């Protein structure tokens, strides 16, 4: 958050738009380089050393080939997007591909071994130092958009170094025909689905830059990232944990169904109250995090905030379908999602950024239902049970919204507090009201799922505190 706030004040929306346009292409190409190895190594029920050798070899080869291809096509991409300066940006960002390929196998093996704690720490450190520190330093020195290029390269480089240090594996480069066939058979369906997912998650960016320009893309990208940041964080953590865990118990459908329902309930309990607060506090959030020159972000941010649940929850269903090997059934749903984002975005751009955001919200809702349909069918969970898992989250959202709206209105219109004051007082006041109700713990408030999750969360905190041991006397 700190680096986001600093960079938003040092750089312009056009700078963010230019680098976002370059990342559109890099992210598309990286699907192939990463999809060839990682998911197949995680999901394979009988992994052998030959799989690791083969996976490492094709990962390196894929990264090198795709880097060269991107270098060659960069001028054509700049021509299509009507931005000549994109060529140099894209060629610099292309170095991310071979850097990522070095750590792809280590990342997959960590996921397979359920080492999600180290993975989360690696991701946090690489972002804080690789992206945050490097990006802010270059921006302060007047680097302009190159601060964002350096930030992305720094993050990927540090992430790869930490992955290789944490998970040492054989670096022998040898391709075995049998193991190659086994890896590729899974990777084909996975990549097909990921390309569809890419078109869905990046298609609105493409529509925005093509029809509305780089500055509009910079504004929209910040709005989307503000909405997606908590969703991506929670969703990615759950994905890191659930995909390997469910893959290991993929034959125990009853256990998976129960775990899936509780994860859905947990996401609803997190996402629905968050959406309520964001809708109320959107102007203050944008002003505090991005600064006054980003006011145009508020309207699309509010629209996108309505989709926090759908953006986060579909990742749970997605993890389940991948863990159970239903990658081809998943793929057509991803492509439907993509078609709605791109097609809806083209129509919606006539009404500016809010129109694009509304199209994305509609696509998120449809994708949420499509992925839930596949997941519930795979584990024989009824729609009634699925939607019942959201009840605790809906109650929590209502509980948060009422005091939040009252406090925000009073602090804005009556007290005239600045944005930071409105944000702080509203969050603290709402938190106190919620804490008081949770202490009373009426049975109707959270229901069985909500109470279970609160108990498990409290037990987790107690275990973590207990593990840290008593404080050492004399040390401040």
C-alpha positions, -999 to +999 in steps of 0.1 A: +000+000+000+028+024+008+046+020-025+012+023-043+005+056-026+040+070-033+041+059-069+006+072-076+018+107-064+051+106-084+038+092-117+010+102-140-020+080-152-003+079-186+028+064-171+008+036-155-012+032-187+019+027-208+034+000-185+000-017-181-002-019-219+032-036-220+022-060-192-009-070-212+014-087-238+039-101-212+011-116-191-003-133-222+030-148-232+038-159-196+007-181-196+025-205-219+059-203-202+045-210-168+016-232-177+038-258-194+052-269-161+038-256-128+003-269-125+012-303-140+039-308-114+015-299-086-013-321-098+006-352-109-003-381-085+031-399-089+058-373-094+093-386-103+127-370-106+124-373-144+093-350-143+114-324-125+142-326-150+118-324-179+098-296-164+129-276-157+142-281-192+110-271-210+105-242-186+139-227-195+135-234-232+100-219-232+112-188-214+140-182-239+119-188-270+091-166-258+115-138-249+129-139-284+095-139-299+083-109-279+114-090-288+107-095-325+069-086-323+073-055-301+072-030-330+040-046-343+024-043-309+033-007-306+018+000-340-015-018-331-018+002-299-007+035-315+021+040-291+057+040-305+072+043-271+058+009-262+085-010-281+113-002-257+090-008-227+079-041-240+114-053-248+125-044-213+096-062-197+102-092-219+132-101-196+106-112-170+099-143-191+134-160-188+136-148-152+103-164-143+112-197-160+142-202-137+119-204-107+089-221-122+098-256-110+108-245-075+074-226-072+055-257-083+073-280-058+066-256-030+029-256-038+029-294-041+045-297-007+019-273+008+046-248+018+022-219+014+037-200+043+071-196+027+054-188-007+034-160+009+065-146+026+085-148-007+057-130-025+055-103+002+093-097+003+097-096-035+069-071-037+080-049-008+117-048-019+117-058-056+087-037-066+082-012-038+117-001-029+132-003-065+101+013-081+099+042-056+137+049-058+137+051-096+105+073-095+121+097-069+151+100-092+128+111-120+126+078-139+090+083-150+074+052-164+107+033-162+102+032-125+073+008-131+094-012-155+122-015-130+097-024-103+083-053-122+117-066-132+130-062-096+100-081-082+103-110-106+141-113-101+139-113-063+110-137-064+130-162-085+161-159-063+141-165-031+122-195-047+154-212-058+170-206-023+139-220-005+133-250-027+165-266-040+159-292-068+180-309-094+189-285-122+197-313-147+184-303-181+170-335-197+138-341-215+123-375-211+096-384-238+072-402-214+073-375-187+070-348-213+038-364-226+024-366-191+031-330-183+019-316-216-014-336-215-024-317-184-008-284-195-028-283-227-061-280-210-047-257-183-032-233-208-064-233-228-083-223-197-056-198-186-057-180-220-095-177-216-089-164-181-063-139-194-088-126-220-113-122-191-090-105-166-070-084-191-096-079-219-111-049-203-076-033-202-072-040-239-106-025-247-098+006-226-064+013-242-076+006-277-108+028-275-101+052-246-063+057-246-033+053-223-044+078-197-078+061-194-060+028-190-039+042-162-070+054-144-089+022-150-060+000-140-057+018-106-095+014-100-093-023-109-062-029-087-078-012-057-108-035-061-087-066-069-059-062-044-077-077-014-095-102-037-062-113-053-044-115-019-071-137-003-079-156-035-042-163-042-035-175-007-065-198-008-055-210-043-020-217-031-034-238-002-065-253-018-052-265-051-024-287-037-044-298-007-075-308-028-053-325-054-040-348-027-075-358-015-091-357-049-107-392-044-124-382-011-153-362-025-172-359+008-142-343+025-136-320-005-173-309-005-172-299+031-139-280+027-152-263-004-184-251+013-166-237+043-141-219+020-170-203+002-185-192+035-151-177+046-148-158+013-183-144+017-177-134+053-146-114+041-158-100+008-193-089+014-185-066+044-155-053+025-177-044-005-201-025+018-173-004+033-156+003-001-189+016-015-193+040+014-156+051+016-145+050-020-137+088-023-116+087+008-098+055-001-088+069-035-078+103-021-056+087+007-040+060-014-036+077-047-039+114-041-062+142-055-052+138-091-069+104-093-105+115-085-117+100-118-110+066-104-138+068-078-169+060-101-154+029-118-139+018-085-173+018-068-188-002-097-160-028-095-162-030-057-196-046-061-178-075-077-154-083-048-173-114-038-175-127-073-139-119-081-127-137-050-151-166-047-147-179-082-110-186-074-122-212-049-143-230-075-115-227-099-090-243-075-114-272-069-119-279-106-082-278-113-074-301-084-100-326-096-085-325-131-116-309-148-094-285-169-112-289-202-147-285-186-132-254-169-118-240-202-150-233-220-163-214-190-132-193-190-138-185-226-174-175-220-162-152-192-136-137-216-162-131-243-185-113-219-156-091-207-143-082-241-177-079-259-193-061-229-163-038-227-165-028-263-202-019-258-196-003-224-167+019-235-193+042-251-202+053-216-165+057-205-148+039-177-180+033-158-194+015-188-164-008-190-166-014-152-203-023-154-195-048-182-168-064-161-192-066-131-218-085-152-191-108-165-179-115-130-214-125-119-218-149-148-184-164-143-191-168-105-222-188-113-206-209-141-176-219-120-198-226-090-220-248-112-191-269-122-176-271-087-209-281-070-215-307-096-181-323-092-186-327-054-223-332-054-231-301-034-266-287-038-272-251-049-292-246-017-262-255+004-239-234-018-260-202-014-266-209+023-229-206+028-232-169+019-258-161+045-233-152+073-214-129+049-246-111+039-255-105+075-220-093+083-223-069+053-255-054+066-240-052+101-210-032+087-230-010+063-254+007+087-229+022+112-204+027+084-228+049+064-239+069+094-204+076+107-190+085+072-219+108+065-215+126+098-177+130+095-180+142+060-209+166+060-213+177+097-177+176+110-160+183+076-130+160+084-104+155+057-103+122+038-079+105+062-100+115+092-132+102+076-115+069+068-100+064+102-130+074+123-154+054+101-133+022+103-127+025+140-163+033+148-176+005+127-151-019+141-162-011+177-198-017+168-190-050+151-168-061+180-196-054+205-220-075+185-195-103+181-189-103+218-226-107+224-225-135+197-263-139+191-268-172+173-286-155+144-257-132+136-232-155+118-250-189+117-232-222+120-206-216+092-198-181+105-194-193+141-172-222+130-149-198+110-147-174+140-137-203+163-111-216+139-097-182+134-094-176+171-078-210+176-053-202+148-044-169+165-039-186+199-017-212+183+004-185+166+007-165+198+016-195+218+042-206+193+060-173+196+066-179+233+065-155+262+081-121+259+118-119+270+123-096+300+146-067+296+141-065+258+120-036+244 
